[in-house]
Amino acid sequence: MNLPKVISDLVKTQNNFDRIAYANCFSETAVVFDEGKTHKGRKEIEHWIADANKRYKASMKPVSFEEQESILKVEVSGNFEGSPIVLSYHLEIDDELIQSLSITG
């Protein structure tokens, strides 16, 4: 599957549980919406993913990518009920950084 570099980096850093490199895939003013909460800015995103990594130990495996709509479907496996599940990552990318990410089931 041919993914934009920033998305490949996002998957790689998640699977390595590297919160700093993960957050660096986002712009300084990026916004993430997940589990009913909004996380604004690179520092908040770093704290959010660090907490999620601690709680879920989730790894990602890309399933498909809809380039025109920038939707990445991933199989997520981890320490949570129902694992593995397929989630949709709705992305906005600009200047090779993620500007927004909304994760839906």
C-alpha positions as CSV (number, residue, x, y, z in Angstrom):
1,M,0.0,0.0,0.0
2,N,1.4,3.4,-1.0
3,L,1.0,5.8,2.0
4,P,2.2,9.4,2.3
5,K,5.4,9.5,4.3
6,V,3.8,11.2,7.3
7,I,1.2,8.4,7.6
8,S,3.9,5.7,7.3
9,D,5.8,7.5,10.0
10,L,2.7,7.7,12.2
11,V,2.2,3.9,11.9
12,K,5.9,3.2,12.6
13,T,6.1,5.4,15.6
14,Q,2.9,4.0,17.1
15,N,4.1,0.5,16.7
16,N,7.4,1.5,18.4
17,F,5.4,3.3,21.2
18,D,7.5,6.4,20.5
19,R,5.3,9.2,21.8
20,I,7.7,12.0,20.8
21,A,8.2,10.8,17.2
22,Y,4.5,10.2,17.0
23,A,3.7,13.8,18.1
24,N,6.3,15.1,15.7
25,C,4.1,13.8,12.8
26,F,1.7,16.6,13.7
27,S,1.9,20.4,13.2
28,E,2.3,22.6,16.3
29,T,-1.4,23.5,16.0
30,A,-2.8,20.2,15.1
31,V,-6.0,18.8,16.6
32,V,-6.8,15.2,17.5
33,F,-10.3,13.9,18.3
34,D,-10.5,10.5,19.9
35,E,-12.8,8.8,22.4
36,G,-15.0,11.9,22.7
37,K,-12.1,14.2,23.6
38,T,-10.2,16.9,21.7
39,H,-6.4,17.3,22.0
40,K,-4.9,20.5,20.7
41,G,-1.3,21.1,19.8
42,R,1.8,18.9,19.7
43,K,2.3,18.7,23.5
44,E,-1.3,17.7,24.2
45,I,-1.1,15.1,21.4
46,E,2.1,13.7,23.0
47,H,0.5,13.4,26.4
48,W,-2.7,11.8,24.8
49,I,-0.7,9.1,22.9
50,A,1.5,8.4,25.9
51,D,-1.6,7.8,28.0
52,A,-3.2,5.7,25.3
53,N,0.0,3.6,24.9
54,K,0.1,3.0,28.6
55,R,-3.5,1.9,28.8
56,Y,-4.0,0.0,25.5
57,K,-0.5,-1.0,24.2
58,A,-2.1,-0.7,20.8
59,S,-0.3,-1.5,17.5
60,M,-1.5,-0.5,14.1
61,K,-1.7,-2.4,10.8
62,P,-2.9,-0.4,7.7
63,V,-5.8,-2.1,5.9
64,S,-6.6,0.5,3.3
65,F,-6.1,4.2,2.4
66,E,-8.5,6.4,0.5
67,E,-6.2,9.0,-0.9
68,Q,-8.9,11.5,-2.0
69,E,-10.6,11.6,1.3
70,S,-7.4,10.9,3.4
71,I,-9.0,8.1,5.3
72,L,-6.7,5.4,6.7
73,K,-8.3,2.2,7.9
74,V,-6.2,0.3,10.4
75,E,-6.5,-2.9,12.3
76,V,-5.7,-2.0,15.9
77,S,-4.6,-4.7,18.3
78,G,-3.9,-4.2,22.0
79,N,-4.9,-4.5,25.6
80,F,-8.5,-3.6,25.2
81,E,-11.9,-5.4,25.0
82,G,-12.8,-6.4,21.4
83,S,-9.1,-6.4,20.2
84,P,-8.4,-6.4,17.3
85,I,-10.7,-3.8,15.8
86,V,-10.7,-1.8,12.6
87,L,-10.7,2.0,13.1
88,S,-10.8,4.8,10.5
89,Y,-8.3,7.6,10.8
90,H,-9.7,10.7,9.1
91,L,-6.7,12.9,8.3
92,E,-5.9,16.4,7.1
93,I,-2.4,16.8,5.9
94,D,-0.6,20.0,4.9
95,D,3.1,20.6,4.4
96,E,3.8,17.0,5.1
97,L,2.4,17.2,8.7
98,I,-0.9,16.1,10.1
99,Q,-3.1,19.1,10.8
100,S,-6.1,17.1,12.2
101,L,-6.9,13.5,13.0
102,S,-10.3,12.1,13.9
103,I,-10.5,8.5,14.9
104,T,-13.8,6.7,14.5
105,G,-14.9,3.0,14.8
